[in-house]
């Protein structure tokens, strides 16, 4: 699962581009690309939706050979999100960040981060542009699909990032990143079978709008636990789970 953390990074990197960044110093084509990314970001937060997600990991030299993959679902409502990937569920709402480890029967709760976990772990795309890490940008169109490919400095932690979007529905269909493998291994060198750089992919499909009543239920932390004066008690669905607080003064 550690390898797949970078897959969340890829999608989050797209979704949390600094909307206030100035692009006046960029060349005309890049200005258009940045404007499109901002439109995709706006569309992604305009109304609640759910979608199917597939995360893939491969060595950069053989992107077609998938070494690890996970499938799940994602629900998004503005800055709130819920991801269910394999046996792990993550929820971020206005009050809490909650992670459920079903294999271990554990629920880990902290106060909600001002910037959701994983939102900008590598610095956002605009910061990479400002730091002159960008070496090239290409755009290819095929029908409604548009593929934007960013190339960064060869020694950068992220060598390239590719965004595939449907410009009619204004939905992101895929994000691919060539990223240094050691970032997913707490700085350790990749082990046998893993190269210095990995190709991380996030595939999104089956977008569905959500009604307000459904959204309210999904993002209610009481689905997971409730507080008493002395402890955190798991909800009936998670009977037998242990609930831990990661914040000294939980809301």
C-alpha positions in Angstrom: 0.0 0.0 0.0 3.0 2.3 0.6 3.7 2.4 -3.1 0.1 3.5 -3.8 0.5 6.6 -1.7 2.0 8.3 -4.6 -1.1 7.5 -6.6 -3.1 9.7 -4.2 -0.4 12.3 -4.7 -0.9 12.3 -8.4 -4.6 13.0 -8.2 -4.3 15.4 -5.4 -1.6 17.3 -7.2 -4.0 18.0 -10.0 -7.0 18.8 -7.7 -5.2 21.2 -5.4 -3.4 23.5 -7.9 -3.1 27.0 -6.4 -6.1 28.8 -8.0 -4.5 32.2 -7.1 -1.3 31.5 -8.9 -0.4 34.0 -11.5 0.3 32.7 -15.0 1.0 36.0 -16.8 4.7 35.1 -17.0 4.1 31.8 -18.8 4.1 31.4 -22.6 0.7 31.6 -24.3 0.3 27.8 -24.8 1.2 27.1 -21.2 -1.2 29.9 -20.1 -4.0 28.0 -21.9 -3.0 24.7 -20.3 -3.0 26.2 -16.8 -6.4 27.8 -17.5 -7.7 24.3 -18.6 -6.3 22.7 -15.4 -8.1 25.4 -13.3 -11.4 24.7 -15.2 -11.0 21.0 -14.4 -10.3 21.8 -10.8 -13.4 24.0 -10.7 -15.6 21.3 -12.3 -14.3 18.8 -9.8 -15.5 20.8 -6.8 -18.6 22.4 -8.3 -21.0 19.6 -7.2 -20.7 16.3 -5.3 -20.0 13.1 -7.3 -18.7 9.6 -6.9 -16.5 7.6 -9.3 -14.6 4.4 -9.7 -10.8 4.5 -9.2 -8.0 2.2 -10.2 -4.5 2.7 -9.0 -1.6 1.1 -10.9 2.2 0.9 -10.2 4.9 -0.2 -12.6 8.6 0.4 -13.3 9.1 3.5 -15.5 11.0 1.4 -18.1 8.0 -1.0 -18.6 4.9 1.0 -17.9 2.8 -1.7 -19.5 3.8 -4.3 -16.9 1.7 -3.6 -13.9 3.4 -4.7 -10.7 0.7 -3.7 -8.3 -2.8 -2.4 -8.6 -5.8 -1.5 -6.4 -9.4 -0.7 -7.2 -11.9 1.3 -5.2 -14.3 4.2 -5.1 -14.0 7.8 -4.4 -16.7 10.4 -3.3 -15.9 14.1 -3.5 -17.9 17.1 -2.2 -15.8 20.3 -2.6 -12.9 19.8 -0.1 -14.5 16.7 1.5 -13.7 13.3 0.2 -14.1 9.6 1.0 -11.9 6.9 -0.6 -12.4 3.2 -0.2 -9.4 1.4 -1.6 -9.1 -2.3 -0.9 -9.4 -2.8 2.9 -8.7 0.8 3.8 -11.2 3.6 4.0 -10.3 7.3 4.3 -12.6 10.2 5.0 -12.0 13.9 5.3 -14.8 16.2 6.4 -15.0 19.6 8.0 -14.2 18.1 11.5 -12.1 15.0 11.2 -9.7 12.9 9.2 -10.6 9.3 9.6 -8.8 6.2 8.4 -10.2 2.7 8.8 -7.9 -0.2 8.6 -10.3 -3.1 8.2 -7.6 -5.8 8.3 -6.5 -4.7 11.7 -9.9 -3.6 13.0 -8.6 -0.1 13.7 -10.0 3.4 13.3 -7.6 6.3 13.5 -9.1 9.8 14.0 -7.5 13.2 14.0 -8.8 16.8 13.7 -9.3 17.7 10.1 -6.2 19.1 8.5 -6.5 22.6 7.1 -5.0 21.2 4.0 -6.2 17.7 3.5 -3.5 15.0 3.9 -1.7 14.4 0.6 -3.1 17.5 -0.9 0.3 19.1 -1.8 3.0 16.6 -0.7 5.3 17.5 -3.6 4.4 21.1 -3.9 1.7 22.0 -6.4 2.1 22.2 -10.1 2.3 26.0 -10.1 5.1 25.9 -7.6 7.0 23.5 -9.9 6.5 26.0 -12.8 7.7 28.9 -10.6 10.8 27.0 -9.6 11.7 26.5 -13.3 11.5 22.7 -13.0 9.4 22.5 -16.2 11.3 21.7 -19.3 8.4 21.1 -21.7 4.7 20.8 -22.2 2.7 19.2 -25.0 -1.0 18.9 -25.7 -2.6 16.3 -27.9 -6.3 16.1 -28.7 -8.4 13.2 -30.0 -12.1 14.0 -30.1 -13.2 15.2 -26.7 -10.1 13.7 -25.0 -7.2 16.0 -24.4 -3.8 14.8 -23.1 -1.6 17.3 -21.4 2.0 16.2 -20.7 4.4 18.1 -18.5 8.1 17.3 -18.5 10.3 18.3 -15.6 14.0 18.5 -14.9 15.7 15.1 -15.3 16.9 15.1 -11.7 13.5 16.2 -10.2 11.6 13.8 -8.0 8.8 13.9 -10.6 10.1 13.6 -14.1 6.8 13.9 -15.9 3.0 14.2 -15.3 0.3 13.4 -17.8 -3.3 14.4 -17.4 -6.0 12.9 -19.6 -9.3 14.8 -19.5 -12.7 14.7 -21.3 -13.2 18.4 -22.3 -16.9 17.9 -22.8 -17.8 16.6 -19.4 -14.7 18.4 -17.9 -13.8 15.3 -16.0 -10.3 13.9 -15.4 -10.0 10.4 -16.8 -6.4 9.5 -15.9 -3.3 11.0 -14.2 0.1 9.4 -14.9 3.3 10.4 -13.1 6.9 9.2 -13.5 8.1 9.6 -9.9 11.2 8.6 -7.9 10.4 5.2 -6.2 12.2 6.1 -3.0 9.5 8.7 -2.2 7.2 5.8 -1.5 9.7 4.0 0.7 10.5 6.6 3.3 13.7 7.6 1.4 15.1 4.0 1.3 16.5 2.7 -2.0 14.2 0.6 -4.1 14.5 -3.1 -3.5 15.0 -5.9 -6.0 12.7 -5.7 -9.0 12.0 -2.0 -8.4 13.7 0.7 -10.5 14.8 4.2 -9.4 11.7 5.7 -11.1 8.2 4.3 -11.1 5.1 5.0 -13.2 2.1 5.7 -11.1 -1.3 5.9 -12.7 -4.8 6.8 -11.5 -7.7 5.8 -13.7 -11.1 7.4 -13.0 -14.4 6.3 -14.5 -18.1 6.0 -13.9 -18.7 9.5 -12.6 -22.1 9.8 -11.0 -23.7 13.0 -9.5 -24.8 12.7 -5.8 -28.0 14.0 -4.2 -27.6 16.2 -1.0 -29.2 13.5 1.2 -26.7 10.9 0.1 -23.8 13.3 0.6 -24.8 14.2 4.2 -24.9 10.5 5.1 -21.5 9.7 3.5 -19.6 12.5 5.3 -21.2 12.0 8.7 -18.4 10.9 11.1 -21.0 9.1 13.2 -20.9 6.3 10.6 -17.5 5.4 12.2 -17.6 6.5 15.9 -19.1 8.7 18.6 -17.5 10.5 21.5 -18.2 10.0 25.2 -16.6 12.0 28.0 -13.8 9.5 28.3 -13.5 7.6 25.1 -14.2 7.1 21.4 -16.7 4.4 20.7 -17.0 2.6 17.4 -20.3 2.7 15.5 -22.3 -0.5 15.4 -21.0 -1.3 11.9 -17.5 -1.4 13.4 -18.3 -3.2 16.6 -15.1 -4.7 18.0 -12.8 -2.1 16.3 -10.4 0.0 18.4 -10.7 3.8 17.9 -7.5 5.8 18.4 -7.2 9.6 18.5 -4.1 11.1 16.9 -4.9 14.6 18.1 -4.3 15.7 21.7 -7.4 17.8 21.8 -9.9 16.1 19.5 -12.9 18.2 18.6 
